[in-house]
Each structure stands twice: as structure tokens, then as C-alpha cells.
């Protein structure tokens, strides 16, 4: 092994990390999903347009945006309002506005790892079946009230203090809520009475007794949760 070359490469890696130098924007197509990293530049958009003919079924068109900006989100929503799936990941320091997603009326799956205090633009996406949100800027779930077609729910946010506003989903079997500080679990139980699998990871929970009403609950995970009294279980 050329140790001098190895040491030089290691030093360069440390320098890039220390200075915050970003990797070059890139795009990759896999099946019906375009994965975009770092930024949605004009060159990336041109590449997407050149490759979209390779997508066999445009009704399943999907985008996975990683480490992007508010402007990038607005651009992709404007260019492809008919997309079926959108993922915005690793963007908790750069995406604070999700208003553009309100126009994605055909959206079935949505994943957000952002820092947007207002998720009301999501409320009108009533065709959603899968929702994954990790957003420490939201303080509740009222924006979910109209999303009655959900079959998958994963929501996390350290400022969430109440589960009031959860849509009535009697047939939903699995749900996950993490890093929240709910004052009462009753709204969750009332909205999701058919749960068989519930994850409440890293939550601060005052009272577990409402969970006793979930007659069909088979799996309950409280990993990392702060619970004062386990006796109701």
C-alpha cells in the first residue's frame, strides 16, 4: 500500500468534512424513482427530462430528494405535479417550507425529514396512503385530520405535545410516533382503535392506561421512552 497516498486521501477527506464542502449534485434513476442528491440544478433537471422516457409507468413516478433546499422542493413540485411519491430526506437544516407539496394531488406516498413548522399544505393530500414525517418544528398533528386513506403512519417530532387531530383510521393496524411529549394518549386510541402494532419510541408518556382500550394490540414498543408507571399494561 502506498501510505503517503493513503495519508493524503485521508487528509483531504478530513479537510472536506471540516470545511463543509458539499458533494457534487447527482441524479440516479431506479425503476420509477429519481434520486437527487445535494441540489436540483438545471443540469440535473435536464438529465431527469432526458431519462424520464425510461420510466415505464409515469403514474408511478417518484422522487427522492436528499440534502436539498426550499427552492429545490418548489422546483420539482412545479415540474412534476403528477408524481405518485415524494421523499425529502436529510433536509432538516435546509427545508423549512413544504407549501409546494399542496399541488401534488396524485401523491400516494410522502416522506419528510425537514424542519417545517407548518405542515398544513399536506392536509389536502387526501389520496395519501403512506406518510412518514420527521420534523422537530411541528407541535401537533392537527394537519393530519383529513388524511383518512392512510395505511402507514410514522410521525416524529420533539415538539409534539398532543395527538389531537389524528384522523379516524379504524382499519389502520401499524403506527409509529417518536420523540413526542403527548399529554394524553386518548386521542391516539380513539382515532386508531384497530392498531395491532404500535411504536412509541423516545416519547415522554405520563399515562399508559388509555392503551388498555386497544383490544387488538399485539405488539407495543416503548424503546427509549420515559414512562412513569407501567402498571396499566
FITI-296497 format. One line per 4 residues: number of its first residue (from 1); their letters; for each residue y, x, z of C-alpha. Coordinates in steps of 0.5 Angstrom, whole numbers, plus 500, padded with zeros to 3 digits. Last residue first. Example, Ala and Ser with C-alpha at 12.3 -4.5 7.8 and 13.67 -1.06 7.14 Angstrom:
<sites>
2> sa> 498,527,514 | 491,525,516
</sites>
This chain:
<sites>
233> xxxx> 495,400,562 | 500,397,567 | 498,402,571 | 501,408,567
229> xxxx> 508,408,571 | 514,413,570 | 513,414,563 | 516,420,559
225> xxxx> 512,421,552 | 510,428,549 | 503,424,546 | 503,417,548
221> xxxx> 498,415,543 | 495,408,543 | 489,406,539 | 485,399,540
217> xxxx> 491,394,540 | 488,387,539 | 491,384,545 | 498,387,544
213> xxxx> 500,383,550 | 499,388,555 | 504,393,551 | 509,389,555
209> xxxx> 507,392,561 | 509,399,559 | 515,400,563 | 521,405,563
205> xxxx> 519,409,557 | 522,415,555 | 519,417,548 | 516,423,546
201> xxxx> 511,420,541 | 510,412,542 | 504,411,537 | 501,405,536
197> xxxx> 494,403,533 | 491,396,533 | 498,392,532 | 498,385,530
193> xxxx> 503,382,535 | 509,387,531 | 515,383,532 | 514,380,539
189> xxxx> 511,387,542 | 517,391,539 | 522,386,542 | 518,387,549
185> xxxx> 518,394,549 | 525,395,553 | 530,400,555 | 528,404,549
181> xxxx> 529,411,549 | 527,414,542 | 524,421,540 | 518,417,536
177> xxxx> 516,410,534 | 510,410,530 | 506,403,527 | 499,401,525
173> xxxx> 497,394,524 | 502,390,521 | 500,383,520 | 505,379,525
169> xxxx> 511,383,522 | 517,380,525 | 523,385,523 | 525,389,528
165> xxxx> 532,387,531 | 531,389,538 | 527,396,539 | 533,399,543
161> xxxx> 536,405,545 | 535,409,539 | 539,416,540 | 533,420,539
157> xxxx> 531,418,533 | 524,416,530 | 521,411,525 | 514,410,522
153> xxxx> 513,404,519 | 507,402,514 | 505,395,511 | 513,393,511
149> xxxx> 514,386,507 | 519,383,512 | 524,388,511 | 530,384,513
145> xxxx> 531,386,520 | 530,393,519 | 538,395,520 | 537,392,527
141> xxxx> 533,399,529 | 538,402,534 | 542,408,535 | 542,412,529
137> xxxx> 544,419,528 | 538,422,530 | 534,420,524 | 527,421,522
133> xxxx> 525,415,518 | 519,413,514 | 518,406,511 | 512,403,507
129> xxxx> 512,396,504 | 519,396,501 | 521,390,497 | 526,387,502
125> xxxx> 531,393,500 | 537,389,503 | 537,393,510 | 537,400,507
121> xxxx> 544,400,506 | 545,398,513 | 542,405,515 | 549,407,518
117> xxxx> 549,414,523 | 546,418,517 | 543,424,519 | 537,425,515
113> xxxx> 530,425,514 | 529,419,510 | 522,417,507 | 522,410,503
109> xxxx> 517,407,499 | 517,400,495 | 524,401,491 | 525,396,486
105> xxxx> 532,394,488 | 534,401,489 | 542,399,489 | 542,400,496
101> xxxx> 540,407,496 | 547,409,494 | 549,408,501 | 545,413,505
97> xxxx> 551,417,508 | 550,423,512 | 545,428,508 | 546,435,510
93> xxxx> 544,437,516 | 538,433,517 | 536,434,510 | 529,437,510
89> xxxx> 527,431,507 | 529,425,502 | 523,421,499 | 524,416,494
85> xxxx> 519,411,491 | 519,406,486 | 525,408,482 | 529,403,478
81> xxxx> 536,406,480 | 534,412,476 | 541,416,474 | 545,412,480
77> xxxx> 540,413,485 | 539,421,483 | 547,422,483 | 548,419,490
73> xxxx> 543,423,493 | 545,429,490 | 552,428,492 | 550,426,499
69> xxxx> 547,433,499 | 540,436,498 | 535,440,502 | 529,437,499
65> xxxx> 529,431,494 | 522,428,493 | 523,423,487 | 518,417,485
61> xxxx> 517,413,478 | 511,408,479 | 514,403,474 | 515,409,469
57> xxxx> 508,409,468 | 505,415,464 | 510,420,466 | 510,426,461
53> xxxx> 516,423,458 | 520,424,464 | 520,432,463 | 526,433,458
49> xxxx> 530,428,463 | 528,432,469 | 530,438,466 | 537,436,464
45> xxxx> 538,433,471 | 535,440,474 | 540,444,469 | 546,439,472
41> xxxx> 544,441,479 | 541,436,484 | 540,441,489 | 536,445,494
37> xxxx> 529,443,492 | 527,437,487 | 520,434,487 | 519,429,481
33> xxxx> 513,424,482 | 509,420,477 | 504,425,477 | 506,432,479
29> xxxx> 513,434,476 | 517,440,479 | 524,441,480 | 528,448,483
25> xxxx> 535,450,486 | 535,457,487 | 533,459,494 | 539,459,499
21> xxxx> 542,465,502 | 543,463,510 | 546,470,511 | 541,472,517
17> xxxx> 535,469,512 | 537,473,506 | 538,479,510 | 531,478,514
13> xxxx> 528,477,507 | 531,483,504 | 529,487,510 | 522,485,509
9> xxxx> 522,487,501 | 525,494,503 | 519,495,508 | 514,493,503
5> xxxx> 517,498,498 | 517,503,503 | 510,502,505 | 507,502,498
1> x> 500,500,500
</sites>
